[in-house]
Amino acid sequence: MGYDGALVLEFLARTHQTSLLTDREKHLVGLAVTMTRGCQVCTRGRIEKARAAGIGNDVLNALISVVSAVNAGVASATGRESFRLADLTDTEECGDLCSPSGTPARS
């Protein structure tokens, strides 16, 4: 089955209807995700929406600092673990997480 953007939009609309998170929390999570994905256009849009919702630059900058620190930690841990794996004689294959096609990804 090919990509269906309508299904994605429907799913997103349903998830945003939850009452378990405040609108403020949804804005901050959305911004953190777009930053992690690396899309500057989406990140700009999220910043504009967050500002319009009354979230100040001090909070947005604090979020950016936390997201940056977490991503740096993940990158560092991934690199260290990859060195450990590279030194093993038994190679591990990448699973579905790294290769959505189901075919193990190899570098």
C-alpha positions in Angstrom: 0.0 0.0 0.0 1.4 3.4 -1.0 1.6 6.5 1.1 -1.7 8.1 1.9 -1.4 11.6 3.3 -5.2 11.7 4.2 -4.7 8.8 6.6 -1.8 10.6 8.3 -3.8 13.8 8.6 -6.8 11.9 10.0 -4.6 10.2 12.6 -2.9 13.5 13.6 -6.3 15.2 14.0 -7.5 12.4 16.3 -4.4 12.5 18.4 -4.6 16.2 18.8 -8.1 15.9 20.2 -6.8 14.2 23.4 -7.6 16.0 26.7 -4.7 14.4 28.4 -2.3 17.1 27.2 -2.8 20.8 27.3 -2.6 22.9 24.1 0.7 24.3 25.5 2.1 20.8 25.9 1.1 19.8 22.4 2.8 22.9 21.0 6.0 22.1 22.9 6.0 18.4 21.9 5.3 19.4 18.3 8.2 21.8 18.3 10.6 19.3 19.8 9.6 16.7 17.2 10.1 19.1 14.2 13.5 20.2 15.6 14.5 16.6 15.9 13.5 15.8 12.4 15.6 18.8 11.2 12.9 20.6 9.2 13.6 24.3 9.5 10.3 25.2 7.7 8.2 23.1 10.0 10.2 24.3 13.0 9.5 27.9 12.1 5.8 27.2 11.7 5.8 25.5 15.1 7.5 28.5 16.7 5.0 30.9 15.1 2.1 28.7 16.3 3.5 28.5 19.8 4.1 32.3 20.0 0.5 32.8 18.8 -0.7 30.6 21.6 1.1 32.8 24.1 4.3 30.8 24.7 7.2 33.2 25.1 10.7 33.1 23.6 12.2 32.2 27.0 10.2 29.0 27.1 10.9 28.2 23.5 14.6 28.8 23.9 14.6 26.6 27.0 12.9 23.8 25.0 15.5 24.2 22.2 18.3 23.8 24.8 16.7 20.6 26.2 16.1 19.1 22.7 19.6 20.0 21.7 21.1 18.4 24.8 19.0 15.2 24.4 19.9 14.8 20.7 23.6 15.4 21.5 23.4 12.7 24.1 21.7 10.3 21.8 24.2 11.0 19.0 27.1 10.5 21.4 25.7 7.2 22.8 25.0 5.9 19.3 28.5 6.7 18.2 30.1 5.0 21.3 27.9 1.9 20.9 28.7 1.7 17.2 32.4 1.6 18.0 31.7 -1.2 20.4 29.7 -3.1 17.7 32.5 -2.5 15.1 35.0 -4.3 17.4 32.8 -7.4 17.7 33.5 -10.4 15.4 29.8 -11.3 15.3 28.0 -8.7 13.3 24.5 -7.6 14.2 22.0 -6.6 11.5 19.9 -3.5 11.6 16.2 -4.3 12.1 13.0 -2.7 11.0 13.6 0.4 13.1 16.4 1.5 10.7 15.0 0.0 7.6 11.3 0.4 7.2 11.3 -1.8 4.0 12.0 -4.8 6.2 15.4 -5.4 4.5 18.2 -5.1 7.1 20.2 -1.9 6.5 23.9 -2.3 6.2 26.5 0.5 6.1 
